[in-house]
Amino acid sequence: MRIAHFIIGRCNPDSANGVDKTVYYLSKTQAALDHEVAVFSLSIKPPLPIPKVQVKAYPPKRNPFALPKKFLWDLKDWRPQIVHMHSVYIPQNWALHQWLHKEKIPFVVTPHGGLNQQVTKQRFYLKLPYKYLMELQLLNRAAFVHSVGDTDAILRYGVKAPVAVVPNGLDLDSLPSDPDPHYLTKKMPELKGKRIFLFIGRLDPDHKGLDLLLAAFAQIDTQNCVLVLVGPYWKNSNVELHRIVNELQIERNVIFLGPVFGKEKFDILASCDVFVHPSRWEGLPFSVLEACALAKPCLVTEAANPAGLMTKYSAGIVVKDKEDSIHSGLVNLLNMGEYQLVKMGKNARTMVEREFQWLAAAEKLIKEYRKYAQQ
């Protein structure tokens, strides 16, 4: 098959952006299965190479509803059998879908969690008219809408097109073979003997539920534990997060490390005791899959529970996005013995190996593409 992916920005596998990672690894795996795959992106930055994939980047036009002519010429010349668009509320997606409709080229859309009610409520005065004038029409013209685990949100939004549920995967070969399980205690010897709870991701208090996490953490016995928050701040969230920490008087037990990448990120993951991800909404968080792959037990909200499988595999504790529920989960994990945590972590690794492989995801999507692809 000739498969084209379309994305705003470039596919950086080391980015904290889950969409970047998805397009990179999905296109790479589809190409490894001997399909012809190209990634067309709108970005002022030069494209990053993807093995066996043609990657092209075009500077976006100032009008977001207009597409570069060179991009459309190249896409038509490449003759895709199907085009896979990523994310929602993207004006360029609207323009591309109109062009594809005229050219009679089928297309697929992955919302990546962007249709969750909490997201659509943000700037609702813009998103509500956009939904009924453009977004819903675009989605319902798609061959199918790809759900990574956000099917309920897609259907609730009003999508009538077929929905294919295919969770994202994780490339286990891309993980370092020797992450340092003592990285944090070497860097901060005062953490020795304490249970280390870790969050990695964008430090967005509202989206990631960090306000709830901090409030819940402040209520447990913090003498023998610490909470480490890793990731970039989001829209001056440093002011809000540090204010919460100071008001709760937990400055000594909450550590902000800033964004980390590459092997250092996995060293930090390997040296925690419990990974926490209390999001209010998500698509499918890669950070949770990465923690599970490193055999770390997890505390996640229902929104961050990968394909709803955490409980089935006894890989962690699933809580509601409420302060008291997160508090109960933290207490439970704080009181667990080392043996219980290790067993739970092994279950998490098994879950990733069985359920979240890119090869399976790529094959399932190709099977769906074939139902609608241009012959």
Residue pairs with C-beta under 8 A, 6 or more apart in sequence:
1 35
1 36
1 81
1 82
1 366
1 369
1 370
1 373
2 35
2 36
2 37
2 38
2 78
2 79
2 80
2 81
2 82
3 27
3 30
3 35
3 36
3 37
3 38
3 80
3 81
3 82
3 84
3 366
3 369
4 37
4 38
4 39
4 40
4 75
4 78
4 80
4 82
4 83
4 84
5 23
5 26
5 27
5 37
5 38
5 39
5 40
5 83
5 84
5 85
5 86
6 39
6 40
6 41
6 83
6 84
6 85
6 86
6 93
6 96
7 19
7 20
7 23
7 39
7 40
7 41
7 42
7 86
7 87
8 41
8 42
8 43
8 60
8 87
8 90
8 92
9 17
9 19
9 20
9 41
9 42
9 43
9 45
10 20
10 41
10 43
10 45
10 46
10 47
10 48
10 57
11 20
11 21
11 23
11 24
11 27
11 39
11 41
11 47
11 48
11 50
11 55
12 20
12 24
12 48
13 20
13 21
13 24
13 25
13 48
13 174
14 261
14 262
15 21
16 201
16 202
16 231
16 232
16 259
18 112
18 168
18 283
18 284
18 285
18 286
19 86
19 87
19 112
21 168
21 286
22 86
22 110
22 112
22 148
22 168
23 39
23 86
24 48
24 50
25 168
25 169
25 171
25 174
25 358
26 168
26 169
26 358
26 361
26 362
26 365
27 37
27 39
27 50
27 53
28 50
28 51
28 52
28 53
28 358
29 169
29 171
29 358
29 359
29 361
29 362
30 37
30 362
30 365
30 366
31 37
31 50
31 51
31 52
31 53
32 51
32 52
33 359
33 362
33 363
33 366
35 366
37 52
37 53
37 54
38 53
38 54
38 55
38 56
38 78
38 80
39 47
39 50
39 53
39 54
39 55
39 56
40 56
40 58
40 71
40 74
40 75
41 47
41 55
41 56
41 57
41 58
42 57
42 58
42 59
42 60
42 67
42 68
42 71
42 92
43 57
43 58
43 59
43 60
44 59
44 60
45 57
46 57
47 55
47 56
47 57
48 55
49 55
54 78
56 71
56 74
58 68
58 70
58 71
59 68
60 68
60 92
61 67
61 68
64 91
64 92
65 91
65 92
65 94
65 95
66 95
67 92
67 95
67 96
67 99
72 99
75 83
76 103
80 105
80 374
81 105
81 106
81 369
81 373
81 374
81 375
82 105
82 106
82 107
82 108
82 143
82 369
82 372
82 373
82 374
83 96
83 100
83 105
83 106
83 107
83 108
84 107
84 108
84 109
84 110
84 146
84 365
85 93
85 96
85 97
85 107
85 108
85 109
85 110
86 109
86 110
86 112
87 93
87 110
87 111
87 112
87 114
88 109
88 111
88 112
88 114
88 115
88 135
88 139
89 114
89 127
89 130
89 135
93 109
93 138
94 134
94 135
94 138
96 107
97 107
97 138
97 141
97 142
100 106
100 107
101 141
104 374
105 374
106 143
106 372
106 373
106 374
107 141
107 142
107 143
108 142
108 143
108 144
108 145
108 146
108 368
108 369
108 372
109 138
109 139
109 142
109 145
109 146
110 145
110 146
110 147
110 148
111 139
111 145
111 146
111 147
111 150
111 153
111 154
111 283
112 148
112 150
112 283
113 119
113 148
113 150
113 153
113 281
113 282
113 283
113 284
114 283
115 150
115 153
115 154
115 156
115 157
115 159
116 150
116 153
116 281
116 282
116 303
117 153
117 156
117 281
118 207
118 280
118 281
119 281
120 127
120 128
120 131
120 157
131 157
136 157
136 158
136 159
139 145
139 157
139 159
139 161
140 159
140 160
140 161
141 161
142 161
143 161
143 162
143 369
143 371
143 372
144 161
144 162
144 163
144 164
144 368
144 371
144 372
145 154
145 159
145 161
145 162
145 163
145 164
146 163
146 164
146 166
146 365
146 368
147 154
147 163
147 164
147 165
147 166
148 166
148 167
148 168
148 283
148 284
149 165
149 167
149 282
149 283
149 284
149 306
149 307
149 308
150 282
150 283
150 284
151 163
151 165
153 281
154 163
155 163
164 364
164 365
164 368
166 361
166 364
166 365
166 368
167 284
167 306
167 307
167 355
167 356
167 361
168 283
168 284
168 286
168 289
168 356
168 358
168 361
169 356
169 357
169 358
169 359
169 360
169 361
169 362
170 286
170 289
170 290
170 293
170 352
170 356
170 357
170 358
171 358
172 293
172 352
172 353
172 357
175 266
175 290
175 293
175 294
176 263
176 266
176 267
179 263
179 266
179 267
179 269
179 270
179 294
180 186
180 267
180 270
180 271
181 270
181 271
182 271
183 264
183 267
183 268
183 270
183 271
184 191
184 196
184 228
184 268
184 271
184 272
185 191
185 192
185 271
188 255
191 226
193 224
194 224
194 225
194 226
195 224
195 225
195 226
195 273
195 274
195 333
195 334
196 225
196 226
196 228
196 271
196 272
196 273
196 274
197 217
197 225
197 226
197 227
197 228
197 272
197 273
197 274
197 275
197 276
197 299
197 330
197 333
198 227
198 228
198 230
198 268
198 269
198 272
198 274
198 275
198 276
198 291
199 208
199 210
199 213
199 227
199 228
199 229
199 230
199 231
199 275
199 276
199 277
199 278
200 230
200 231
200 260
200 265
200 268
200 269
200 275
200 287
200 290
200 291
201 208
201 230
201 231
201 277
201 285
201 287
202 208
202 231
202 232
202 234
203 210
203 229
203 231
203 232
203 233
203 234
203 237
203 238
203 241
203 256
204 210
204 234
204 235
204 237
205 211
205 237
205 240
205 241
205 244
206 280
207 234
207 279
207 280
207 281
208 277
208 278
208 279
208 280
209 278
209 279
209 280
209 301
209 321
209 326
210 229
210 241
210 278
211 240
211 244
212 278
212 321
212 322
212 323
212 326
213 227
213 276
213 278
213 326
214 227
214 241
214 244
214 245
214 248
214 250
214 254
215 244
215 248
215 323
216 323
216 324
216 326
216 327
216 330
217 227
217 250
217 253
217 254
217 327
217 330
218 248
218 249
218 250
219 327
220 327
220 330
220 331
220 334
221 334
222 250
222 252
222 253
224 334
225 253
225 334
226 253
226 254
226 255
227 250
227 253
227 254
227 255
227 276
228 254
228 255
228 257
228 268
228 272
229 241
229 254
229 255
229 256
229 257
230 257
230 258
230 259
230 260
230 265
230 268
231 258
231 259
232 258
232 259
233 241
238 256
241 256
242 256
245 251
245 254
257 268
260 268
266 290
266 294
269 275
269 290
269 291
269 294
269 296
270 294
272 291
272 296
273 296
273 297
273 341
274 296
274 297
274 298
274 299
274 333
274 341
275 287
275 288
275 291
275 292
275 296
275 297
275 298
275 299
275 316
276 298
276 299
276 300
276 330
277 285
277 287
277 288
277 291
277 298
277 299
277 300
277 301
277 304
278 299
278 300
278 301
278 304
278 319
278 321
278 326
279 285
279 300
279 301
279 303
279 304
279 321
280 301
280 303
280 321
281 303
282 303
282 304
284 306
284 307
285 304
285 306
288 298
288 300
288 304
288 306
289 306
289 352
289 356
291 298
291 348
292 298
292 306
292 315
292 316
292 348
292 349
292 351
292 352
293 348
293 349
293 352
294 345
294 349
295 342
295 345
295 346
295 348
295 349
296 345
296 348
297 315
297 316
297 317
297 333
297 341
297 344
297 345
297 348
298 310
298 315
298 316
298 317
298 348
299 316
299 317
299 319
299 326
299 329
299 330
299 333
300 310
300 316
300 317
300 318
300 319
301 318
301 319
301 320
301 321
301 326
302 308
302 318
302 319
302 320
302 321
303 321
305 311
305 318
306 351
306 355
306 356
307 355
307 356
309 315
309 351
309 355
310 316
310 317
310 318
310 351
311 318
312 351
313 347
313 348
313 350
313 351
314 343
314 344
314 347
315 344
315 345
315 347
315 348
315 350
315 351
316 344
316 348
317 329
317 332
317 333
319 325
319 326
319 328
319 329
320 326
333 341
336 344
